[in-house]
């Protein structure tokens, strides 16, 4: 530091102060420090312009009150709002979007023009002629005109008493019985021909053991012609016909025979092995399903299963006292 500054002036000043005496001592007179000439090369002057001095911001008036969102809903009671004299009219919503939390409902934007609305299609289902019949004979005459039986020469009608205790519902007429004396085509409301067959005799003895006489049993067929495979749509039409037919016959109990007939009547969603013999309902009629009697007539195991398991499971029959 001694090499950089010259203290000679300070020395002279201090010496001069001492010589003046105590009365004339100047304590607050400044002095100047003079820098010695520097031997280093002088710095090159910068060609860049000097940076402008920052200008302090001009004070402005206090900002106006904070604007409130337009159409503020009532669920924000604590929000600040301007006075009544400074409230501005809400800005109309011209976006056309659906109503939001801060926007009013735009009925013009949400309404669908009537010209763009799809017209309601009225589905009309033509009712079959048999649905409006009032007697059983008229029902059979009516179903002859259905496409299902259009090519059939004749149909198997119900045989048995009025309002039977038990109605046997069989799948269809066996091809071997179509031209025999036992065929339902050759009967006139009597069940004698059917109960004269080996299958009929077996079922007559079976239900006689359940306190049901042969004269209390009626017989009809799901498909009223010779047996053949049926499409699902035909099965639906036959279920509708059976419902109408049961309304005329009015049996107390309906018994179906065979696994295929079980699914045709009660639907594919049920299990025959689990529900065979179980009390069910079809069109308001108590029903149960048993095994195929044409297979049971020569199978002792199926007879045992029917007598020991299926019939007791239903709870619809009582065993006759011996």
C-alpha positions as CSV (number, residue, x, y, z in Angstrom):
1,X,0.0,0.0,0.0
2,X,3.0,2.3,0.7
3,X,4.1,2.0,-3.0
4,X,0.6,2.8,-4.3
5,X,-0.2,6.0,-2.3
6,X,1.8,9.2,-1.6
7,X,1.4,10.2,2.1
8,X,3.6,13.3,1.7
9,X,0.6,15.7,1.8
10,X,-0.7,14.0,4.9
11,X,2.6,14.3,6.5
12,X,2.8,18.0,5.7
13,X,-0.7,18.6,6.9
14,X,-0.1,16.9,10.2
15,X,3.1,18.8,10.7
16,X,1.3,22.0,10.0
17,X,-1.4,21.2,12.5
18,X,1.2,20.6,15.2
19,X,2.8,23.9,14.5
20,X,-0.4,25.8,14.8
21,X,-0.9,24.9,18.4
22,X,-3.8,23.5,20.3
23,X,-6.0,26.6,20.0
24,X,-5.9,26.7,16.2
25,X,-6.1,22.9,15.6
26,X,-8.4,22.0,12.7
27,X,-9.8,18.5,13.2
28,X,-12.3,18.2,10.5
29,X,-10.4,19.5,7.5
30,X,-10.2,16.9,4.8
31,X,-7.2,15.8,2.9
32,X,-6.8,14.2,-0.5
33,X,-4.8,11.1,-1.2
34,X,-3.1,11.3,-4.5
35,X,-2.4,8.1,-6.3
36,X,1.1,7.6,-7.7
37,X,1.5,7.3,-11.4
38,X,1.1,3.7,-12.4
39,X,3.7,2.0,-14.5
40,X,1.3,-0.6,-15.9
41,X,0.0,-0.1,-19.4
42,X,-3.2,1.9,-19.5
43,X,-6.3,-0.1,-20.1
44,X,-7.9,0.2,-23.6
45,X,-11.0,2.2,-23.5
46,X,-14.1,0.1,-24.1
47,X,-16.0,0.8,-27.3
48,X,-19.2,-0.5,-25.9
49,X,-21.6,2.1,-24.8
50,X,-22.2,2.6,-21.1
51,X,-25.2,0.7,-19.7
52,X,-28.1,2.9,-19.1
53,X,-29.0,3.7,-15.6
54,X,-32.1,2.0,-14.3
55,X,-35.0,4.3,-14.2
56,X,-37.2,3.9,-11.1
57,X,-40.8,3.1,-12.0
58,X,-43.2,5.9,-12.0
59,X,-45.7,5.6,-9.1
60,X,-49.2,4.9,-10.4
61,X,-52.5,5.1,-8.8
62,X,-53.8,2.2,-6.7
63,X,-55.2,-0.6,-8.9
64,X,-58.9,-0.9,-9.1
65,X,-60.8,-3.5,-7.2
66,X,-60.2,-7.1,-8.3
67,X,-62.7,-8.1,-10.9
68,X,-65.1,-10.8,-9.9
69,X,-65.8,-13.8,-12.3
70,X,-68.9,-13.2,-14.3
71,X,-72.1,-15.0,-13.2
72,X,-70.6,-16.0,-9.9
73,X,-72.9,-18.7,-8.4
74,X,-74.3,-18.5,-4.9
75,X,-72.1,-21.3,-3.6
76,X,-69.3,-18.8,-3.1
77,X,-70.7,-16.4,-0.5
78,X,-67.2,-15.4,0.8
79,X,-65.9,-14.2,-2.5
80,X,-65.1,-10.4,-2.8
81,X,-67.5,-8.6,-5.0
82,X,-67.6,-4.9,-6.0
83,X,-70.2,-2.6,-4.7
84,X,-73.6,-2.1,-6.2
85,X,-72.5,1.1,-7.9
86,X,-69.5,-0.6,-9.6
87,X,-71.1,-3.9,-10.7
88,X,-70.6,-4.4,-14.4
89,X,-73.0,-6.3,-16.6
90,X,-72.0,-10.0,-17.1
91,X,-70.2,-10.7,-20.3
92,X,-72.4,-12.9,-22.5
93,X,-71.1,-16.4,-23.2
94,X,-70.6,-16.7,-27.0
95,X,-68.6,-19.9,-26.9
96,X,-71.6,-22.2,-27.3
97,X,-70.1,-24.8,-25.0
98,X,-72.1,-26.8,-22.4
99,X,-72.8,-24.9,-19.1
100,X,-69.8,-24.7,-16.7
101,X,-69.4,-23.8,-13.1
102,X,-69.2,-20.1,-13.8
103,X,-71.4,-20.0,-16.9
104,X,-75.1,-19.9,-17.3
105,X,-77.0,-22.6,-19.2
106,X,-77.1,-21.8,-22.9
107,X,-80.4,-23.4,-24.0
108,X,-79.6,-22.6,-27.6
109,X,-76.3,-24.4,-27.5
110,X,-77.6,-27.5,-25.7
111,X,-80.9,-27.9,-27.5
112,X,-80.9,-30.3,-30.5
113,X,-83.0,-29.1,-33.4
114,X,-86.1,-31.1,-34.0
115,X,-85.1,-31.7,-37.5
116,X,-82.0,-33.6,-36.4
117,X,-83.8,-35.8,-33.9
118,X,-84.2,-39.4,-34.9
119,X,-87.8,-40.4,-35.5
120,X,-89.1,-43.1,-33.1
121,X,-89.6,-46.4,-34.9
122,X,-92.8,-48.1,-33.9
123,X,-92.1,-51.8,-33.8
124,X,-95.3,-53.7,-34.7
125,X,-95.5,-57.4,-34.2
126,X,-98.2,-59.1,-36.1
127,X,-100.1,-61.3,-33.7
128,X,-100.6,-64.9,-34.8
129,X,-104.2,-66.0,-35.5
130,X,-104.2,-68.7,-32.8
131,X,-103.5,-66.1,-30.1
132,X,-107.0,-64.7,-30.4
133,X,-108.9,-68.0,-30.5
134,X,-111.4,-68.7,-27.8
135,X,-111.8,-72.5,-27.9
136,X,-109.5,-75.5,-28.1
137,X,-111.0,-76.7,-31.5
138,X,-110.5,-73.2,-32.9
139,X,-107.0,-73.2,-31.7
140,X,-106.1,-76.4,-33.6
141,X,-107.8,-75.1,-36.7
142,X,-105.9,-71.9,-36.5
143,X,-102.4,-73.5,-36.1
144,X,-102.9,-75.4,-39.3
145,X,-102.5,-72.1,-41.1
146,X,-99.1,-71.5,-39.4
147,X,-96.0,-71.9,-41.5
148,X,-94.8,-74.5,-39.0
149,X,-97.5,-76.9,-39.9
150,X,-98.2,-75.8,-43.5
151,X,-97.0,-79.0,-45.0
152,X,-98.5,-81.4,-42.4
153,X,-101.4,-83.5,-43.5
154,X,-102.9,-83.7,-40.0
155,X,-102.0,-82.8,-36.4
156,X,-102.1,-84.7,-33.1
157,X,-104.7,-83.1,-30.9
158,X,-105.1,-83.2,-27.1
159,X,-106.7,-86.4,-25.8
160,X,-108.0,-86.8,-22.3
161,X,-110.5,-85.4,-19.8
162,X,-111.3,-81.7,-19.2
163,X,-109.0,-80.2,-16.6
164,X,-106.9,-83.3,-16.1
165,X,-105.0,-84.0,-12.9
166,X,-101.9,-84.7,-14.9
167,X,-101.0,-83.8,-18.5
168,X,-98.4,-85.9,-20.3
169,X,-96.4,-83.7,-22.7
170,X,-94.5,-85.8,-25.2
171,X,-92.0,-84.5,-27.7
172,X,-93.6,-85.6,-31.0
173,X,-95.4,-88.6,-32.5
174,X,-93.0,-91.5,-33.1
175,X,-92.6,-92.3,-36.8
176,X,-93.4,-96.0,-36.0
177,X,-96.7,-95.0,-34.4
178,X,-97.8,-92.5,-37.1
179,X,-99.9,-95.1,-39.1
180,X,-100.8,-97.5,-36.3
181,X,-104.0,-97.9,-34.4
182,X,-102.3,-96.4,-31.4
183,X,-101.4,-93.2,-33.3
184,X,-103.0,-90.0,-31.8
185,X,-104.1,-89.2,-35.4
186,X,-106.6,-92.0,-35.1
187,X,-108.0,-91.0,-31.7
188,X,-111.0,-88.8,-31.0
189,X,-110.3,-87.3,-27.6
190,X,-109.6,-90.7,-26.0
191,X,-106.3,-91.9,-24.5
192,X,-107.1,-95.6,-24.8
193,X,-104.9,-96.0,-27.9
194,X,-101.8,-94.6,-26.2
195,X,-102.3,-96.5,-23.0
196,X,-102.6,-99.7,-25.1
197,X,-98.9,-99.4,-26.1
198,X,-96.0,-100.8,-23.9
199,X,-95.0,-97.2,-23.0
200,X,-98.6,-96.3,-22.1
201,X,-99.1,-99.3,-20.0
202,X,-95.9,-98.6,-18.1
203,X,-96.8,-95.0,-17.4
204,X,-100.4,-96.0,-16.4
205,X,-99.1,-98.5,-13.8
206,X,-96.5,-95.9,-12.6
207,X,-99.0,-93.1,-12.0
208,X,-101.6,-95.5,-10.6
209,X,-99.1,-96.1,-7.8
210,X,-99.2,-92.3,-7.3
211,X,-103.0,-92.2,-6.7
212,X,-103.6,-91.0,-10.3
213,X,-106.0,-93.0,-12.4
214,X,-105.7,-93.4,-16.2
215,X,-108.9,-91.5,-16.7
216,X,-107.4,-88.4,-14.9
217,X,-104.5,-88.2,-17.4
218,X,-104.4,-86.2,-20.6
219,X,-101.9,-86.4,-23.5
220,X,-100.6,-83.8,-25.9
221,X,-97.5,-83.3,-28.0
222,X,-95.1,-80.4,-28.1
223,X,-94.7,-80.7,-31.9
224,X,-98.0,-82.1,-33.1
225,X,-96.6,-84.1,-36.0
226,X,-94.0,-86.8,-36.5
227,X,-90.7,-86.2,-34.7
228,X,-88.0,-84.2,-36.4
229,X,-85.2,-81.7,-35.4
230,X,-86.5,-78.3,-34.7
231,X,-84.8,-74.9,-35.1
232,X,-84.6,-72.5,-32.1
233,X,-87.0,-70.1,-33.7
234,X,-89.5,-73.0,-34.2
235,X,-89.1,-73.9,-30.6
236,X,-90.0,-70.4,-29.5
237,X,-93.2,-70.5,-31.7
238,X,-94.1,-73.9,-30.2
239,X,-93.7,-72.7,-26.6
240,X,-96.1,-69.9,-27.5
241,X,-98.6,-72.4,-28.9
242,X,-98.2,-74.6,-25.8
243,X,-98.9,-71.7,-23.5
244,X,-102.1,-71.0,-25.4
245,X,-103.1,-74.7,-25.4
246,X,-102.6,-75.0,-21.7
247,X,-104.9,-72.1,-21.1
248,X,-107.7,-74.3,-22.7
249,X,-106.7,-77.6,-21.2
250,X,-106.0,-76.3,-17.6
251,X,-104.2,-79.2,-16.1
252,X,-103.2,-79.3,-12.5
253,X,-99.7,-80.8,-13.2
254,X,-97.8,-81.1,-16.5
255,X,-95.1,-83.8,-16.9
256,X,-92.6,-83.6,-19.7
257,X,-90.6,-86.6,-20.9
258,X,-87.0,-86.7,-22.2
259,X,-84.0,-84.4,-22.0
260,X,-84.4,-82.7,-25.4
261,X,-88.0,-81.8,-24.6
262,X,-86.8,-80.4,-21.3
263,X,-84.6,-77.9,-23.0
264,X,-87.2,-77.1,-25.7
265,X,-89.8,-76.2,-23.0
266,X,-87.8,-74.7,-20.2
267,X,-84.8,-73.3,-22.1
268,X,-81.1,-74.1,-22.6
269,X,-80.0,-72.2,-19.5
270,X,-81.2,-75.0,-17.1
271,X,-79.6,-78.4,-16.4
272,X,-81.7,-81.5,-16.9
273,X,-79.6,-83.7,-14.5
274,X,-80.0,-81.3,-11.7
275,X,-83.6,-80.4,-12.2
276,X,-85.2,-83.7,-13.4
277,X,-88.1,-84.4,-11.1
278,X,-87.9,-80.9,-9.5
279,X,-91.1,-78.9,-9.2
280,X,-91.0,-76.1,-11.8
281,X,-93.5,-73.7,-13.5
282,X,-94.5,-73.2,-17.1
283,X,-97.1,-70.6,-18.0
284,X,-98.5,-70.8,-14.5
285,X,-98.8,-74.6,-14.5
286,X,-96.9,-76.8,-12.0
287,X,-94.5,-78.9,-14.0
288,X,-91.8,-81.5,-13.7
289,X,-89.5,-83.3,-16.1
290,X,-89.0,-87.1,-16.2
291,X,-86.7,-89.3,-18.4
292,X,-87.7,-90.6,-21.8
293,X,-90.4,-93.3,-21.3
294,X,-89.4,-95.0,-24.5
295,X,-85.9,-95.5,-23.1
296,X,-87.2,-96.3,-19.6
297,X,-89.6,-99.1,-20.7
298,X,-86.6,-101.4,-21.2
299,X,-84.2,-100.0,-18.7
300,X,-84.6,-101.0,-15.1
301,X,-82.0,-98.5,-13.9
302,X,-84.0,-95.6,-15.4
303,X,-87.2,-97.0,-13.8
304,X,-85.4,-97.1,-10.4
305,X,-84.1,-93.5,-10.9
306,X,-87.6,-92.2,-11.8
307,X,-89.3,-94.0,-8.9
308,X,-86.7,-93.5,-6.2
309,X,-85.3,-90.1,-7.1
310,X,-87.1,-88.0,-9.6
311,X,-90.8,-88.4,-8.4
312,X,-90.0,-88.0,-4.7
313,X,-87.9,-84.9,-5.5
314,X,-90.9,-83.1,-7.1
315,X,-93.1,-83.3,-4.1
316,X,-96.1,-83.1,-6.4
317,X,-97.3,-86.7,-6.0
318,X,-98.2,-89.0,-3.1
319,X,-97.7,-92.7,-3.2
320,X,-101.0,-94.7,-3.0
321,X,-101.5,-96.9,0.0
322,X,-101.1,-100.6,-0.7
